[in-house]
């Protein structure tokens, strides 16, 4: 059965003209004449049976139907371009991996290690996009995900298999300026400092103080930030103490922008997982990347 799909050239002309709302600028971008762009769009309108543009005093403007179609076509063309580039880059067991990852872990832990991957396995290219919640792999272009969560959360991610990379230990950090040169802080002392909260983990400070056996009436109070990277920046500017995984603030600790307030880490149930869709058709590049991640996590 033949597909009812317009020609790729007509779609490319339409996408460029829609983006610029100009046949002239679309023609310049595509190295065509304005007449050629106009004919391609007229052919597309005839194929669809609807008007995509309307004439104005200054040129053309998208119709409501044209604007809706342009959004869809732009996404499809972008995806087709990515697929084409991925196919061109495939070599042996290599190729491109589209990875969804929680943002701070990707920025602070994964990205600094990717140069090592490029040296050890130069045939593998990793494209990283941020994603904080479980999703359906069948509805995205992602091959795998780096996910932070508990074993229970991972178990409820339907249609996937997950490998634990590392468990998470959180500890309190703050700016040396806020600590005013004081070297020894007990958990009870820490309860007197302003506390920075993470909005996705509102109970974190209370759990830490409970584990330390300290009453902290202010444990739930303080400004809230969504990401660990935001907490780290706020803490480094002296706004309060932050409860963060050490592995995500290694650079700040090394540079002296942050200091450990109390060397009493708390290991919770949360960990970082490499998640892939279930099935027996896993690509060699994904399996190789998993093995490399496990080696990095062990190191």
Secondary structure, 3 states (H helix, E strand, C coil): CCCCCCCHHHHHHHHHHHHHCCHHHHHHHHCCCHHHHHHHHHHHHHHHCCCCEEEECCEEEECHHHHHHHHHHHHHHHHHHHHHHHHHHCCCCCEEEEEEECHHHHHHHHHHHHHHHHHHCCCEEEEEEECCCCCCHHHCCCCEEEEEECHHHHHCCCCEEEEEEEEEEEEEEECHHHHCCCCCCCHHHHCCCCECEECCCCCHHHHHHHHHCCCCCCCCCCCEECCHHHHHHHHHCCCCEEEEEHHHCHHHHHHCCCEECCCCCEEEEEEEEEEEECCCCCCHHHHHHHHHHHHHHHC
